[in-house]
Amino acid sequence: MAAKQIPLNKILTAIDNKDRDFYDNLDDDFKKGFSPFLMLRYASSVKSDPETEHYYIASTNYHANKGMLEQPLSKHPKLQWLLFTAISPGLGTVHHNWIKQKPKPKGKGSDIRKLLSDIYPTMKDVDLDLLSKTVTKRELTQYAKDCGKQK
């Protein structure tokens, strides 16, 4: 049987209320549907005053983000859940937003970005995006020639 998805309103309310027994009370199908990545995205973003928004981002990063999807923590969903319950300041239920990913550049900008990623294969995506917006085509063409790349 396929894993059931836990309703977001229930899981986010449990995080906000620090319900440490929530994961234990789920049936096995819901436990299989528990997605730490999805929870990181929702738990870190709230619609509130700027101080509360900052708190949730910092608290999610401090308590849950570091190593959440890596070994050995990824093998312990109960421990992952307990880390999520540490995020909330205990103010009750708040509205959580989805954080959209920025779309990849299309058209001419994507060609520049691809060339930059070939030249700098270890550069982070954020840095490649920024550099592709600031470098001129003339500068990039000259640099590519200097590096021995063809047009």
C-alpha positions in Angstrom: 0.0 0.0 0.0 1.2 3.5 -0.8 2.3 5.9 1.9 -0.4 8.3 3.0 0.4 12.0 3.3 -0.1 13.5 6.7 -2.5 16.5 6.4 -0.4 19.7 6.6 -2.7 21.4 9.0 -2.4 18.6 11.5 1.4 18.2 11.3 2.1 21.9 11.4 -0.3 22.3 14.4 1.6 19.5 16.1 4.9 21.3 15.5 3.5 24.6 16.8 2.1 23.0 19.9 5.3 20.9 20.5 3.3 17.6 20.4 6.2 15.2 20.9 3.9 12.2 20.8 2.4 13.1 17.4 4.7 10.9 15.4 4.3 7.9 17.8 0.5 8.1 17.4 0.6 8.0 13.6 -0.3 4.7 11.9 2.5 3.0 9.8 1.1 4.3 6.4 1.3 7.9 7.7 4.8 7.4 9.1 6.0 6.3 5.7 4.6 9.5 4.2 6.5 11.7 6.7 8.7 14.1 4.6 11.4 16.0 6.5 12.3 18.1 3.5 8.7 19.2 3.1 8.5 20.0 6.8 11.7 22.0 6.7 10.2 24.2 4.0 6.9 24.8 5.8 8.1 25.0 9.4 10.7 27.7 8.7 8.2 30.1 7.0 5.4 31.8 8.9 3.2 34.8 8.2 3.5 37.0 11.2 5.4 40.0 12.4 9.1 40.3 11.3 10.5 39.2 14.7 8.4 36.0 14.7 9.3 35.3 11.1 13.0 35.7 11.8 12.7 33.5 14.9 11.1 30.6 12.9 13.8 30.8 10.2 16.7 30.9 12.8 15.1 28.2 15.0 14.4 25.9 12.1 18.0 26.3 10.9 19.4 25.8 14.4 17.3 22.9 15.6 16.3 20.9 12.5 18.1 22.0 9.3 21.6 20.9 10.1 22.1 17.3 9.0 18.3 16.5 8.8 18.6 14.8 5.4 22.0 13.2 6.0 23.1 10.0 7.6 22.6 8.9 10.4 19.8 11.3 11.2 17.8 10.4 8.1 17.4 6.8 9.4 15.6 8.1 12.6 12.3 9.7 11.7 11.2 9.9 15.4 14.3 11.9 16.2 13.7 14.1 13.2 10.2 14.7 14.5 11.5 15.7 18.0 13.8 18.2 16.3 10.8 19.7 14.5 9.0 20.1 17.8 11.9 22.2 19.2 11.4 24.8 16.5 8.3 26.5 17.9 8.6 29.1 20.6 5.3 27.8 22.1 3.1 30.7 21.0 0.4 28.5 19.7 -0.6 27.8 16.1 0.7 30.2 13.4 0.2 30.3 9.7 3.0 28.6 7.7 3.7 29.5 4.1 5.4 27.5 1.4 8.7 28.9 0.2 8.9 28.9 -3.6 12.1 28.1 -5.3 13.3 30.7 -7.7 12.8 29.7 -11.3 15.8 28.9 -13.4 16.7 31.6 -15.9 15.5 31.0 -19.5 16.6 32.2 -22.8 19.9 34.1 -23.3 20.6 34.2 -19.6 20.6 30.4 -19.4 23.3 30.2 -22.1 25.5 32.5 -20.1 24.8 30.6 -16.9 25.7 27.3 -18.6 29.0 28.7 -19.8 29.7 30.0 -16.3 28.9 26.6 -14.8 31.3 25.0 -17.3 34.1 27.4 -16.3 33.3 27.2 -12.6 32.0 23.7 -11.9 32.2 24.0 -8.1 30.4 27.4 -7.8 27.1 27.4 -6.0 23.9 28.0 -8.0 23.2 31.2 -6.2 26.6 32.6 -7.1 26.2 31.4 -10.7 22.9 33.2 -11.0 24.3 36.4 -9.6 27.4 36.3 -11.8 25.3 35.5 -14.9 23.3 38.7 -14.2 26.3 40.9 -13.7 28.8 39.7 -16.4 28.5 41.1 -19.9 28.5 38.9 -22.9 31.6 40.6 -24.2 33.5 40.0 -20.9 32.3 36.4 -20.9 33.4 35.8 -24.5 36.9 37.2 -23.8 37.2 35.1 -20.6 36.1 32.0 -22.5 38.8 32.6 -25.1 41.4 33.1 -22.4 40.3 29.8 -20.8 40.5 28.0 -24.2 36.8 27.5 -24.5 35.1 27.9 -27.9 32.1 30.2 -28.4 
